[in-house]
Amino acid sequence: MPIHQPQQRTDVQSAGTGVQQAEAALVEHYPRLVRLAYVVLPPALGRHRRVLTAHAVVQRALPAAGSKPSSPRVPAQSRRTGAPTRAEGASANRSPSGAAYGWVRLRVLRAALAHERRPRWWPGRLPAPAALRPALPVVWGLRLFPRAGGVDELALDRALSAVDGSVRAAFALHLLEGLDESGVRELLAGAAVADPADAVRRAARLGRPDRVGAQAMLRSGEFDPCTVQTRPSDLLRRRHRVRAAAVAAVLCVVAGGLAVAVEEGARGRGEDRAPAGVFAPVLDPAELMRTAAERWADTSRVDFTAWPARGGRTDDDGLLGRALRAWAGPPESVRVSTTPGTFTVPPAQPPRLLFAGDVDGAAVVLFHDGGVRVVRYAEPLSGSGGAALDFARTDDADVTTGAAVVVSRTGDGARFLLAPWIDLSTTRDLLAPDMPGRPLEVGPDGVTAAVPRPAAGGACETWPVLQLRSSERIVEKHAFLVTDLGDLAPAHLTYTPKPGRGAPARQPREATSTEALLAWARTACSLRTLAGSGVRSVNNWAFAEQKLPEGRASADWLCTRADTWRGPGRVLVQFLAPADSPTAPAAVVADRDDTALCSRFGQHVLAGTHWKAASGRWYVLAAGSRAVTRIEASGAVRGAAGGPTFAVRAPRDADVKLTASLREGGTLAAVH
């Protein structure tokens, strides 16, 4: 039911609502308003200052005593009709109605956005003028933090920190306040946002594809400044603060004389000057984290945190400083690339140094930031070419997915920096399953010789992969395959064998067996469609074997699932008909994005295809996973068969609907 919109002026006093009613609305919806302010405020303030500032913004929303409040126009609270969508939430989560609440919310929004706006004459490194105004509440001796969320909440927070305040405001007004696009644009216009429509468009791209999940995360403790944790501030600094106050008075006089000399010296050093502000300590080469060389053999966490710093320039502060400054604020001359779901914001703490050295005519630096991403910086050793900055997501990496990183790409080849626990490295061709691997040369700094890259276009004649073996100090006789799909981290290839009779469901295994290599020989070229999409691992699941009509030949059904670092997966269902060549490409019969299908959260699958027998007759074939007990066809052709496979005569282009019955009850539709 539409909420009544006042037809007269909505000034808090002239419309009859009064300052007291505005105060009542503020008190009633205080947590909601503070959360809105917290999301909109600049993340550069830090979590402690942002918590206090969010409370201060809301508490200052009412006009001062004796002042005349402005008369902002309150936008409609319900521009939608009918039931809310899933992304908008249930009606209980919609924005509270009433002119008083709308007036207070607009004041809060204006004040929060003001913390990011600087006049043209204001120094760019200083906080906005609004952030310098003293305000209550003030906390001494404690640091306040909202409750820490998980990896997804951290990713959303970083995504919000990469956009400006108007986009954060549009995002929050839609998901927290439940306003539609026209309501958000109108409210942003009332808050003096220069281009509300652009802010709404950019906000619509945040949190996709799971907008419902993004809405839930915004309402979680990660973004709740009313439920906080406390930690002491710097205790040693507090002990010496009183003593230092007297000394500071003397130093102020000396500092005045030194300021000119320091400024002149800084001008002379130009590009070697460290950036000022909140990121200065984090971007200091001296503060970089470095892991001991043998740490990987004495820890249960075998991932990028166990990599030591390697390369010939790990002590080159000039190179490391340039890499860190480019990360903090890349100039236009630096080419920046990211894999999907990876954020480019500066690190919140000093990153870990993985590598610094000269490779293929470039100075290359690799960082690992807080267990979430790997960052690569490369600058040419000669010539006028610009530097490059590449970001890749690597959270929850392990022995296999944290085993290698691309350190250089030139022409058709790539060099990898291998993990310190890799004992043996070879290369092999997935399209030559009967050929043994060839030794791969690795330098003392862990950098491999150039490995040919899979062809991006044209004929798919080879598919090079790395076959690596872990040291027996962490796991015995463990060999695995990884392949370059265009990202910094190569993708881990696995294989799940065909279901056994009466045996439990099988788990993915390393794709090094003869059966696995034969399956990958027929499906390797389908990996082309995954290039550059941030793939973590790809598994070939042989979910069914089917005896074909008109003979004794059989075919295999595979579900090829690609899991990305950010979570969503892509599935290709492939039909492997009998072929003269062991590398004849399989037929892709289904392609599905953003699905749990063929994972441990989607263990049932049914697929079908048209197939031509040697006699020239056409059939509809179908196969399901091990829990399928019956398959039925309807539409242009009708039929049914018990068990996990099905075949029926049908015209070549017959439109057939396939469904399956499951052992534990329920039905399953065919994937397309």
Secondary structure, DSSP 4 states (H G I P E B T S, - for coil): -PPP--SS---TTTTS-HHHHHHHHHHHTHHHHHHHHHHHS-GGG-HHHHHHHHHHHHHT-SPPTT-----PPPPPS----SSPPTTT--GGGSPPPSHHHHHHHHHHHHHHHHTT---TTS-TTSPPGGGGS--S---SSEEEEEPP--HHHHHHHHHHHTS-HHHHHHHHHHHTS---HHHHHHHHHHTT-S-HHHHHHHHHTTT-S-HHHHHHHHTSGGG-TTSEEEEE--HHHHHHHHHHHHHHHHHHHHHHHHHHHHHHHHHHHGGGSPPPSTTTTTT-GGG-B---TTGGGG-S--SGGGPPPBSTTTT-HHHHHHHHHHHHS--TTSEEEE-TT---PPPSSPPEEEEEEEETTEEEEEEEETTTEEEEEEEESSSSPPPEEEEEE-TT--TTTTSEEEEEEETTEEEEEEPTTEEEEEEEETT-TTSPPEE--B-TTSBBPPEEPPPSSS-----EEEEEEE-TTTSSS-EEEEE--SSSSPEEEEEEPPPPTTPPPPPPEETTSHHHHHHHHHHGGGGGGGTTS-EEEEEEEEEEEEEPSSSS-EEEEEEEEEEETTS-EEEEEEEE---SSTTPPPEEEEEEES--TTBTTB---EEEEEEE-TTS-EEEEEEE-TTEEEEEEEESS-EEEESSEEEEE--TT--EEEEEEETTS-EEEPP-
